[in-house]
Amino acid sequence: MRILNARLRETDGLHDVEVSNGRFTSITPAASIPGDAATAPASNDLDGSLRISVDVFDARGRMLVPQFVDAHLHLDYANTVGKPRLNESGTLFEAIDIWADHKAMGFVNKDLIKQNATNAIRAEVSNGVGFIRTHVDVTDPNLTALEAILEVKDEVREWCEVQIISFPQNGIFAYPNGNSLMEESLRRGADVVGGIPHFERSLTSGLRSVDWIFELAEKYDKLIDVHCDEIDDESSRFLEYMADLAVERSMQGRVTASHVVAMAYYKSGYMAKLLSKLREADVRFAINPTENLHLQGWGTDAPIPRGMAPIRTLIEGGLNVALGQDSIADPWYPIGEGDMLRILDFGLHVGHMLNEQYLGNCLDLITVNGAKNMGISDRYGIAVGNPASAIILDAPTDKEALWHQSDVLLSLHNGSVVFEREPQRTTWGSAVQS
């Protein structure tokens, strides 16, 4: 397979890219550049299909980028909104209560979970995603959701890579035998150790749960990704304890903190101290802009904060930040379709990051940064020898892809075509043309 006249991020000019046996085998300056591709400020004016022969595509100056990474999702919750009831308050804790009722009322059905999860993955993949890190609820004596998502992971492996986090939705110690279920889930095939310390019954139990998370990660040689401080409370500071443990146990770069919305309330003095610790521990972050904008800020007095972690502060502090969809039509979030450009749009707006410093490489937040969280950086990206998992965006730059919410016109996963799509075009009526 050959892709001609592709624009690569952080590289001048256009390039021809060759793929063989599922990997990138050659990346060279373009041999022939179409007349409008080299200088076109945007690709919205380029017509026609990219495919020019059986195994040759002409990007015509559009960007070839790695497939998007959704750094935080809940596939086992997908497409369950309204079962057994809607979240009328819009709060995180009502959503958790609804999910407990969902399980107690017998809605946890393996076949239905698989169907809902597969549909969610298809939605994500249709928007350019090729890598998903999903949390899966293991506070269930039967581990039904885990078994379902393990099967889905295998069934979709040819067109999407799924990484599974053992997630104790109702608490490691707050839920009966939660710690044993966590360990059993890792034995059965979960890839990453999760947690939710702020939902344990007390501060002491929360700290104890973090200790247990690190013990499991060491015992089974797993990465860590914890729902951490997802609460509108500046006194919630499990993140600092996680950073300390990462250093003490020599697990720098192996820990991801998800949500961390309490950081939005930290005072500057404590934040400065915390950022230094986070850098030393090389903690990574998974931030979910749309969901936390919806869930947080309900229980505070005016002025109402929006309750999203300070993305810009984390990045300027030298920390790795990736974005996630988090939910697709479930008790926590009633909509969502895995459109990572939409997630990026929200994140940059709320983070006050619509300046050239961030717009120029904004796709990092939904590509390479997520790959770092997943621990796949050594085989992710457009480079000779890497698996050919990439997309062509209908835009020439990061900024324009965000600006126009550009379509994905071609998606490859491990060298195979996942889908191709013709550019959308508008034909104006005579009244407009005149």
C-alpha positions as CSV (number, residue, x, y, z in Angstrom):
1,M,0.0,0.0,0.0
2,R,1.2,3.5,-0.8
3,I,-0.1,6.9,0.5
4,L,1.1,9.8,-1.7
5,N,1.4,13.5,-0.9
6,A,0.7,13.2,2.8
7,R,1.5,16.0,5.2
8,L,3.1,14.7,8.4
9,R,3.0,16.6,11.7
10,E,6.2,18.6,12.6
11,T,7.7,17.8,9.2
12,D,8.1,20.2,6.3
13,G,6.7,19.4,2.8
14,L,4.7,16.4,1.6
15,H,5.7,12.7,1.8
16,D,5.0,9.4,0.2
17,V,4.5,6.6,2.7
18,E,4.7,2.9,2.0
19,V,3.1,0.1,4.1
20,S,3.9,-3.6,3.9
21,N,3.0,-6.5,6.1
22,G,1.2,-4.2,8.5
23,R,4.0,-1.8,9.1
24,F,5.4,1.5,7.7
25,T,8.3,0.5,5.5
26,S,9.2,3.8,3.8
27,I,8.7,7.5,4.3
28,T,10.2,9.7,1.6
29,P,9.7,13.2,0.2
30,A,6.8,13.2,-2.3
31,A,7.8,12.3,-5.8
32,S,5.1,14.4,-7.4
33,I,3.1,17.1,-5.8
34,P,-0.4,18.0,-7.2
35,G,-0.7,21.6,-8.2
36,D,-2.9,22.7,-5.3
37,A,-1.7,20.4,-2.5
38,A,1.6,22.0,-1.7
39,T,0.3,25.5,-1.0
40,A,-3.4,24.9,-0.2
41,P,-4.2,26.6,3.2
42,A,-6.9,24.1,3.8
43,S,-8.0,20.9,2.1
44,N,-11.7,21.8,2.1
45,D,-11.5,22.7,-1.5
46,L,-10.0,19.4,-2.6
47,D,-12.6,17.1,-4.3
48,G,-12.8,13.4,-4.9
49,S,-11.9,10.1,-3.3
50,L,-8.4,9.5,-1.9
51,R,-8.1,6.1,-3.6
52,I,-6.6,6.3,-7.0
53,S,-5.9,2.6,-7.5
54,V,-6.3,-0.7,-5.6
55,D,-3.6,0.0,-3.1
56,V,-2.7,3.6,-3.7
57,F,-4.2,6.6,-1.9
58,D,-3.4,10.3,-2.7
59,A,-3.8,12.5,0.4
60,R,-3.3,15.6,-1.7
61,G,-1.7,17.6,1.1
62,R,-3.9,16.4,3.9
63,M,-2.5,15.2,7.2
64,L,-1.5,11.6,7.9
65,V,-1.5,11.2,11.7
66,P,-1.6,8.3,14.1
67,Q,-5.0,6.9,14.9
68,F,-6.6,8.8,17.8
69,V,-6.3,7.4,21.3
70,D,-9.2,7.6,23.7
71,A,-7.4,7.6,27.0
72,H,-10.4,7.1,29.2
73,L,-13.7,5.3,28.5
74,H,-16.2,2.9,30.1
75,L,-17.2,0.4,27.5
76,D,-19.3,-1.7,29.9
77,Y,-21.5,1.3,30.7
78,A,-22.0,2.3,27.0
79,N,-25.5,2.8,25.7
80,T,-27.2,2.1,29.0
81,V,-28.7,5.6,29.6
82,G,-32.2,5.4,31.2
83,K,-31.7,1.9,32.6
84,P,-33.3,1.7,35.1
85,R,-33.8,5.5,35.2
86,L,-32.4,8.8,34.1
87,N,-29.9,10.9,36.1
88,E,-32.2,13.8,36.9
89,S,-29.7,15.7,39.1
90,G,-26.8,15.4,36.6
91,T,-24.4,14.6,39.4
92,L,-21.7,12.0,39.7
93,F,-23.1,10.4,42.8
94,E,-26.6,9.9,41.4
95,A,-25.0,8.2,38.4
96,I,-23.1,5.8,40.8
97,D,-26.4,5.1,42.6
98,I,-28.2,4.4,39.3
99,W,-25.4,2.0,38.3
100,A,-25.7,0.1,41.6
101,D,-29.5,-0.2,40.9
102,H,-28.7,-1.2,37.3
103,K,-26.7,-4.1,38.6
104,A,-29.1,-5.0,41.4
105,M,-32.1,-5.1,39.0
106,G,-30.4,-7.6,36.7
107,F,-29.5,-5.4,33.8
108,V,-25.9,-6.8,33.7
109,N,-26.2,-9.2,30.8
110,K,-23.1,-10.4,29.0
111,D,-24.5,-10.4,25.5
112,L,-26.0,-7.0,25.9
113,I,-22.8,-5.6,27.3
114,K,-20.9,-7.0,24.3
115,Q,-23.4,-5.5,21.9
116,N,-23.4,-2.1,23.5
117,A,-19.6,-2.0,23.8
118,T,-19.1,-3.1,20.2
119,N,-21.4,-0.4,19.0
120,A,-19.5,2.2,21.1
121,I,-16.2,1.0,19.6
122,R,-17.6,1.3,16.1
123,A,-18.7,4.9,16.9
124,E,-15.2,5.7,18.2
125,V,-13.4,4.0,15.3
126,S,-15.6,5.8,12.8
127,N,-14.2,9.1,14.3
128,G,-10.6,8.0,13.8
129,V,-9.9,6.2,17.1
130,G,-7.7,3.1,17.0
131,F,-6.7,2.7,20.6
132,I,-9.0,2.7,23.6
133,R,-8.2,2.5,27.3
134,T,-11.4,1.3,29.0
135,H,-12.3,1.0,32.7
136,V,-14.4,-2.0,33.5
137,D,-16.4,-2.4,36.7
138,V,-15.2,-5.4,38.7
139,T,-17.4,-4.8,41.8
140,D,-19.5,-7.7,40.7
141,P,-19.1,-11.2,42.2
142,N,-19.5,-12.8,38.7
143,L,-17.2,-10.3,36.9
144,T,-19.7,-10.4,34.1
145,A,-18.7,-7.1,32.5
146,L,-15.0,-8.1,32.6
147,E,-15.7,-11.4,30.8
148,A,-17.8,-9.5,28.2
149,I,-15.2,-6.8,27.5
150,L,-12.3,-9.4,27.4
151,E,-14.2,-11.1,24.6
152,V,-14.9,-7.9,22.8
153,K,-11.3,-6.9,23.0
154,D,-10.4,-10.1,21.2
155,E,-13.2,-9.8,18.6
156,V,-12.2,-6.2,17.6
157,R,-8.4,-6.7,17.8
158,E,-8.0,-6.5,14.0
159,W,-9.4,-3.0,13.8
160,C,-9.0,-1.5,17.3
161,E,-6.7,-2.0,20.3
162,V,-8.5,-2.1,23.6
163,Q,-6.7,-2.0,27.0
164,I,-8.7,-3.0,30.0
165,I,-8.5,-1.4,33.5
166,S,-9.8,-3.3,36.5
167,F,-12.1,-0.6,38.0
168,P,-13.8,-1.0,41.4
169,Q,-16.8,1.3,40.8
170,N,-18.2,0.8,44.2
171,G,-14.9,0.8,46.0
172,I,-12.1,-1.7,46.8
173,F,-12.9,-1.8,50.5
174,A,-16.4,-0.2,50.5
175,Y,-17.7,-3.1,48.4
176,P,-17.7,-6.6,49.9
177,N,-14.6,-8.6,48.7
178,G,-13.7,-5.7,46.4
179,N,-10.0,-6.3,46.9
180,S,-10.3,-10.0,46.1
181,L,-12.3,-9.2,42.9
182,M,-9.7,-6.7,41.8
183,E,-7.0,-9.4,42.1
184,E,-9.1,-12.0,40.4
185,S,-9.8,-9.6,37.5
186,L,-6.0,-9.2,36.9
187,R,-5.6,-13.0,36.9
188,R,-8.4,-13.3,34.3
189,G,-6.8,-10.8,31.9
190,A,-7.3,-7.1,33.0
191,D,-4.3,-5.1,31.8
192,V,-4.2,-2.2,34.3
193,V,-5.0,-1.6,37.9
194,G,-7.7,1.0,38.7
195,G,-9.2,2.5,41.8
196,I,-11.5,5.1,43.2
197,P,-10.1,6.2,46.6
198,H,-12.4,9.2,47.1
199,F,-15.4,6.9,47.0
200,E,-14.1,4.7,49.9
201,R,-15.9,5.1,53.2
202,S,-13.2,7.2,54.9
203,L,-9.9,9.0,54.2
204,T,-8.1,6.1,55.9
205,S,-9.9,3.6,53.7
206,G,-9.1,5.7,50.6
207,L,-5.4,5.8,51.5
208,R,-5.5,2.0,52.2
209,S,-7.0,1.4,48.8
210,V,-4.2,3.3,47.1
211,D,-1.7,1.1,49.0
212,W,-3.5,-2.0,47.7
213,I,-3.5,-0.6,44.1
214,F,0.2,-0.2,44.2
215,E,0.7,-3.7,45.7
216,L,-1.3,-5.3,43.0
217,A,0.5,-3.4,40.3
218,E,3.9,-4.5,41.6
219,K,2.7,-8.1,42.1
220,Y,1.3,-8.5,38.6
221,D,3.7,-6.0,36.8
222,K,0.8,-3.7,35.7
223,L,0.3,0.0,35.0
224,I,-2.0,2.0,37.2
225,D,-4.9,4.3,36.2
226,V,-7.0,5.6,39.1
227,H,-10.2,7.6,39.2
228,C,-8.6,10.2,41.6
229,D,-10.1,13.1,43.4
230,E,-13.2,13.2,41.1
231,I,-15.0,15.4,43.6
232,D,-15.7,19.2,44.0
233,D,-13.6,19.3,47.2
234,E,-10.2,21.0,47.6
235,S,-9.5,18.8,50.6
236,S,-9.5,15.6,48.4
237,R,-5.7,15.0,47.9
238,F,-5.2,11.4,47.1
239,L,-3.2,12.5,44.0
240,E,-0.3,13.7,46.2
241,Y,-0.2,10.3,48.0
242,M,-0.2,8.5,44.7
243,A,2.8,10.6,43.6
244,D,4.7,9.9,46.8
245,L,4.1,6.1,46.4
246,A,5.2,6.2,42.8
247,V,8.5,7.6,43.8
248,E,8.9,5.4,46.9
249,R,8.1,2.2,44.9
250,S,10.2,3.3,41.8
251,M,7.0,3.3,39.7
252,Q,7.7,6.7,38.0
253,G,5.9,6.9,34.6
254,R,3.6,4.0,35.3
255,V,0.8,5.8,37.1
256,T,-2.1,7.7,35.5
257,A,-4.5,9.9,37.4
258,S,-7.9,10.2,35.8
259,H,-10.3,13.1,36.3
260,V,-8.5,14.9,39.3
261,V,-11.2,17.6,39.2
262,A,-10.4,18.6,42.8
263,M,-7.3,20.2,41.3
264,A,-9.5,22.9,40.0
265,Y,-10.0,24.1,43.6
266,Y,-6.5,23.8,44.9
267,K,-4.8,27.1,46.0
268,S,-1.7,28.2,44.2
269,G,0.7,27.5,47.1
270,Y,-0.4,23.8,47.4
271,M,-0.5,23.5,43.6
272,A,3.1,24.6,43.3
273,K,4.2,22.0,45.8
274,L,2.1,19.3,44.2
275,L,3.4,20.0,40.7
276,S,6.9,19.4,41.8
277,K,6.0,16.0,43.3
278,L,4.0,15.1,40.1
279,R,7.0,15.8,37.9
280,E,9.3,13.7,40.1
281,A,6.8,10.8,40.0
282,D,6.2,11.4,36.2
283,V,2.4,10.9,36.9
284,R,0.3,11.0,33.7
285,F,-3.2,12.4,33.4
286,A,-6.4,11.4,31.7
287,I,-8.8,14.4,31.6
288,N,-12.4,14.1,30.4
289,P,-13.6,17.6,29.5
290,T,-17.2,17.1,28.4
291,E,-18.2,14.7,31.1
292,N,-16.7,16.6,34.0
293,L,-18.2,19.9,32.7
294,H,-21.6,18.0,32.9
295,L,-21.1,16.2,36.3
296,Q,-19.2,18.7,38.4
297,G,-20.1,22.1,40.0
298,W,-23.7,21.2,41.0
299,G,-23.1,21.3,44.8
300,T,-21.2,24.6,45.2
301,D,-22.3,28.1,45.9
302,A,-22.0,30.9,43.2
303,P,-19.9,31.5,41.4
304,I,-20.1,28.0,40.0
305,P,-16.8,26.4,39.1
306,R,-16.9,24.0,36.2
307,G,-14.8,21.3,37.9
308,M,-12.3,20.3,35.2
309,A,-8.7,19.6,36.1
310,P,-6.4,22.5,35.1
311,I,-5.1,21.1,31.8
312,R,-2.9,24.1,31.0
313,T,-1.3,24.2,34.4
314,L,-0.4,20.5,34.2
315,I,1.1,20.9,30.7
316,E,3.0,24.0,31.6
317,G,4.2,22.0,34.6
318,G,5.8,19.5,32.3
319,L,3.3,16.7,32.8
320,N,1.7,14.4,30.3
321,V,-2.0,15.1,29.7
322,A,-4.3,13.0,27.5
323,L,-8.0,13.4,26.9
324,G,-10.9,10.9,27.0
325,Q,-14.5,10.6,26.1
326,D,-15.2,8.8,29.4
327,S,-18.8,7.8,28.7
328,I,-21.2,7.1,25.8
329,A,-24.9,7.4,26.7
330,D,-24.8,6.1,30.2
331,P,-25.9,7.3,33.7
332,W,-23.0,9.6,33.9
333,Y,-23.3,11.2,30.5
334,P,-26.4,11.0,28.3
335,I,-24.7,11.6,25.0
336,G,-21.3,11.0,23.4
337,E,-20.1,9.3,20.3
338,G,-16.3,8.9,20.7
339,D,-15.5,12.0,18.6
340,M,-12.1,12.9,20.0
341,L,-11.9,16.2,18.0
342,R,-15.0,17.3,19.8
343,I,-13.5,16.3,23.2
344,L,-10.3,18.2,22.2
345,D,-12.4,21.3,21.3
346,F,-14.0,21.4,24.7
347,G,-10.8,20.7,26.6
348,L,-8.9,23.6,24.9
349,H,-11.8,26.0,25.4
350,V,-12.2,25.3,29.1
351,G,-8.4,25.2,29.5
352,H,-8.0,28.7,28.0
353,M,-5.7,27.2,25.4
354,L,-6.9,28.7,22.1
355,N,-3.6,30.3,21.3
356,E,-0.9,29.3,18.8
357,Q,1.3,27.8,21.5
358,Y,-1.3,25.0,21.9
359,L,-3.3,25.0,18.7
360,G,-0.2,24.2,16.7
361,N,0.2,20.8,18.3
362,C,-3.2,20.2,19.9
363,L,-3.6,16.8,18.4
364,D,-0.9,15.6,20.9
365,L,-3.7,15.5,23.5
366,I,-5.6,12.8,21.6
367,T,-2.7,10.9,20.0
368,V,0.9,10.6,21.4
369,N,0.0,11.7,25.0
370,G,-2.7,9.0,25.2
371,A,-0.2,6.5,23.8
372,K,2.2,7.4,26.7
373,N,-0.6,6.7,29.2
374,M,-1.2,3.3,27.6
375,G,2.4,2.4,27.6
376,I,2.5,1.9,23.8
377,S,4.8,4.8,22.7
378,D,7.5,2.4,21.5
379,R,5.1,1.1,18.7
380,Y,2.9,4.1,18.2
381,G,3.2,6.8,15.5
382,I,4.2,7.2,11.9
383,A,7.8,5.9,11.7
384,V,9.4,3.2,9.7
385,G,9.0,-0.1,11.5
386,N,6.0,0.9,13.5
387,P,2.6,-0.8,13.0
388,A,0.7,1.2,10.3
389,S,-2.2,2.5,12.4
390,A,-3.0,5.9,11.1
391,I,-5.7,8.2,9.7
392,I,-5.9,10.8,7.0
393,L,-7.7,14.0,8.2
394,D,-9.4,16.4,5.9
395,A,-7.1,19.2,7.0
396,P,-3.4,20.2,6.6
397,T,-2.7,21.2,10.2
398,D,-3.6,20.5,13.8
399,K,-5.3,23.9,14.1
400,E,-7.5,23.4,11.0
401,A,-8.5,19.9,12.0
402,L,-9.8,21.3,15.3
403,W,-11.2,24.5,13.7
404,H,-13.2,22.6,11.1
405,Q,-13.8,19.5,13.1
406,S,-12.4,17.7,10.1
407,D,-13.6,14.3,8.8
408,V,-11.4,11.2,8.9
409,L,-11.2,10.2,5.3
410,L,-9.1,7.0,5.7
411,S,-8.3,4.8,8.7
412,L,-5.7,2.1,8.8
413,H,-5.1,-0.3,11.7
414,N,-2.0,-2.5,11.6
415,G,-1.9,-1.9,7.8
416,S,-5.4,-2.9,7.1
417,V,-8.1,-0.4,5.8
418,V,-10.7,0.0,8.5
419,F,-12.8,2.5,6.5
420,E,-12.5,5.1,3.8
421,R,-14.8,8.1,3.3
422,E,-15.2,10.7,0.6
423,P,-14.8,14.4,1.6
424,Q,-18.1,16.1,2.3
425,R,-18.9,18.9,-0.2
426,T,-21.5,21.6,-0.3
427,T,-23.2,22.7,-3.6
428,W,-24.5,26.2,-3.2
429,G,-27.8,27.3,-4.7
430,S,-28.0,29.9,-7.4
431,A,-29.1,32.6,-4.9
432,V,-25.9,32.2,-2.9
433,Q,-23.7,32.0,-6.0
434,S,-25.1,35.3,-7.3
